[in-house]
């Protein structure tokens, strides 16, 4: 077998954590390719190295003396090196970084050094070959990821390389300028590497034992998810589940490579398997519950709306003109509601309302703010009758007023709209009816 293993920042925050990672990698000879993140927090009061780098570069960009801040970052790495008893010095690397900061190399370059330096340490510690991601992962001049070129170059570079460390989070434009993915982008790098080497498994190691059915900040000790499909994960990630970067799914999905979310601090836990499809029946009717606060609803009414050709297009065109993306658009015979992010909408609300009146000529428009959207996701819902009814019943019992309910044609998820202040109560009620009631 061939495995790609990615380790998050909390897994590599200290020498002690590095040793745990080393033991995990050495315990399985199939773990051939390693993708490290930058060192994360060692404790709750600590600062992530990536954040330290952003702050240090901000000093440099303003022409201020940043040497003390950079020395503090160097000390973090030296602490790891000394703890691992490595014969390694990063002094020359920091001299190059200091020079590039002075020359305003960019905040992407600055942030990428966290993974770059950790990659050097990891390669030295394991005795693996180091491959700089800037030489094998590519972005175009607009900053868009170049999937085909990356796959071609990376596949060729790793051909014949039995064991390698490829830092996460960054690549480079064709002119050599360093470019990063969005925060959490090391997950994406791991996925890209897994595709390039045609891995059998992509293991993503973090500080939790996989995905949980619901947010542990809302539900006490929620049950874990053993197996989840790419489509289910996409729905949950979009609505706030944050164990894995949502874009990490795409490279491996095309190749049918499963992702295994594992816990560095509990390596014997099986974690969560993310797969393309499965005939395994889920333990519960639902796979997971996730949601977000901070939406508002624009309720549009117009008699005979259903017979007016192009009405929906006119309405959505106004939002497009104002560069506002919509979340959901439930509709009735004479009504249409557009859910949008409240913070995006508020600054442009009067412009949008004016545009709607001019273009769509509605009878009335009503706004409702401080709403939350909750996604109830599960492949088991398709084969289970009365799922929506049970949700309504549970929410009514908890005295939660449902503002909107929308079920996709795939029957994979049901979206529920509630007020922000009833968000937690709604999630508890849904969790209780589908999970606790079945225990």
Protein Blocks (a to p, Z undefined) as FASTA:
>chain_A
ZZdddddfklmmpmklmmmmmmmmmmpmklmbccddddddfbfkbccfklmmmmmmmmmm
nopafklmmmmmmmmmmmmmmmnopacdfklmmmmmmmmmmnonojklmmmmmmmmmmmm
mmmmnopacddfklmpccdfkopacfklmmmmmmmmmgopabdcddehiacdfkopacdd
dehilmmmmmmmmmmnopabdcdddfbebjafbdfklmghiaddfbdcfklmmmmmmnop
akbcfklmmmmmmnopacddddfklmmbgbjaddfbdcbdcfbfbfbdcddehiacdddd
dehklmmghklmmmmmmmmmnopacfbdcddfkbccddddfklmmmmmmmmmmmmmmmno
pabdcddehiacdddddfklmmpghklmmmmmmmmmnopacfbdcddfklmaccddddfk
lmmmmmmmmmmmmmmmmZZ
